[in-house]
Amino acid sequence: MDKEKVTAKSYTLINDSGSWLGQIVLTSDGMYASVTDYGNLSYAWRHYGDGDFRKFLSGLNTDYFATKLYTGMSYIAYSKKVEAACKRFAEMILPALQKALKEELESENVVS
């Protein structure tokens, strides 16, 4: 990854029934930002290892993802309700994003 030149890519996520789930923006330096039907959350992984941030996200589980989103929120809004909302967000959004990322990576012939 070239830290000098950060690129961004937007993903519009649709569920299996064709309903809009949200818009996700990823940057090549590890930022995730979203506007979705389940809330608007963001987080930045500044040390996610070498390689493609999309591949990193594609390998996450929902518990880890939810915890990172909640950690980012807990500085300003701590409660079990917010924590549960982040968990629901992760369960609804991460699998759809991972599906889109894996399809994109496969079409680019990026090997896992």
C-alpha positions as CSV (number, residue, x, y, z in Angstrom):
1,M,0.0,0.0,0.0
2,D,1.3,3.4,-0.9
3,K,0.6,5.7,2.0
4,E,1.3,8.8,-0.2
5,K,-1.6,8.1,-2.5
6,V,-4.8,7.1,-0.7
7,T,-7.6,5.9,-2.8
8,A,-11.3,5.5,-1.9
9,K,-14.0,3.1,-3.2
10,S,-17.7,3.2,-2.6
11,Y,-20.0,0.2,-2.3
12,T,-23.8,0.2,-2.4
13,L,-25.0,-2.9,-0.6
14,I,-28.3,-4.6,-1.4
15,N,-29.8,-7.5,0.5
16,D,-30.9,-10.8,-1.1
17,S,-34.5,-9.4,-1.6
18,G,-33.2,-6.4,-3.4
19,S,-33.6,-3.8,-0.7
20,W,-31.0,-1.2,-0.1
21,L,-28.8,-1.9,3.0
22,G,-26.3,1.0,2.8
23,Q,-23.4,2.7,1.3
24,I,-19.8,1.9,2.4
25,V,-16.7,3.8,1.6
26,L,-13.3,2.2,2.0
27,T,-9.9,3.8,1.7
28,S,-6.7,2.1,0.8
29,D,-5.1,3.2,4.1
30,G,-7.7,1.3,6.3
31,M,-10.7,3.6,6.8
32,Y,-14.3,2.2,6.8
33,A,-17.2,4.6,6.7
34,S,-20.9,3.8,6.3
35,V,-24.4,5.2,5.9
36,T,-26.9,2.4,6.3
37,D,-30.4,1.4,7.4
38,Y,-28.8,0.1,10.6
39,G,-26.9,3.3,11.5
40,N,-23.9,5.4,10.3
41,L,-20.7,4.0,11.7
42,S,-17.0,4.3,10.9
43,Y,-13.6,3.0,12.1
44,A,-10.0,3.2,10.9
45,W,-7.7,0.3,11.0
46,R,-4.3,1.9,10.7
47,H,-2.4,-1.3,11.2
48,Y,-4.2,-4.2,9.4
49,G,-1.1,-5.9,8.0
50,D,0.4,-5.8,4.5
51,G,-1.8,-6.0,1.5
52,D,-5.3,-5.1,0.4
53,F,-7.7,-3.6,3.0
54,R,-10.6,-5.3,1.2
55,K,-9.0,-8.7,1.8
56,F,-8.5,-7.8,5.5
57,L,-12.2,-6.9,5.8
58,S,-13.3,-10.0,3.9
59,G,-11.7,-12.2,6.6
60,L,-13.2,-10.5,9.7
61,N,-15.9,-12.1,11.9
62,T,-18.9,-10.1,13.0
63,D,-18.0,-10.0,16.7
64,Y,-14.6,-8.5,16.0
65,F,-16.1,-6.0,13.5
66,A,-18.9,-5.0,16.0
67,T,-16.4,-4.5,18.8
68,K,-14.3,-2.2,16.7
69,L,-17.3,-0.1,15.7
70,Y,-18.5,0.0,19.3
71,T,-15.1,1.0,20.5
72,G,-15.1,3.9,18.2
73,M,-18.6,4.9,19.4
74,S,-18.0,4.3,23.1
75,Y,-15.8,7.4,23.5
76,I,-19.0,9.4,23.1
77,A,-21.9,7.0,23.7
78,Y,-21.5,4.2,26.1
79,S,-24.4,1.8,26.9
80,K,-25.5,-1.7,26.4
81,K,-28.1,-0.5,23.9
82,V,-25.4,1.1,21.7
83,E,-23.2,-2.0,22.0
84,A,-26.2,-4.2,20.9
85,A,-26.9,-1.8,18.0
86,C,-23.3,-2.2,16.8
87,K,-23.6,-6.0,17.0
88,R,-26.8,-5.9,14.9
89,F,-25.1,-3.5,12.5
90,A,-22.2,-5.9,12.1
91,E,-24.5,-8.9,11.6
92,M,-26.5,-7.2,8.9
93,I,-23.8,-5.2,7.1
94,L,-20.5,-7.1,7.3
95,P,-21.7,-10.2,5.4
96,A,-23.1,-8.2,2.5
97,L,-19.9,-6.1,2.3
98,Q,-17.8,-9.3,2.4
99,K,-19.8,-10.8,-0.4
100,A,-19.3,-7.7,-2.6
101,L,-15.6,-7.5,-1.7
102,K,-15.0,-11.2,-2.5
103,E,-16.8,-10.9,-5.8
104,E,-14.7,-7.9,-6.7
105,L,-11.4,-9.5,-5.6
106,E,-12.2,-12.6,-7.6
107,S,-13.1,-10.6,-10.7
108,E,-9.7,-8.8,-10.4
109,N,-8.0,-12.2,-9.9
110,V,-6.6,-11.2,-6.5
111,V,-5.5,-14.4,-4.9
112,S,-6.4,-15.0,-1.2
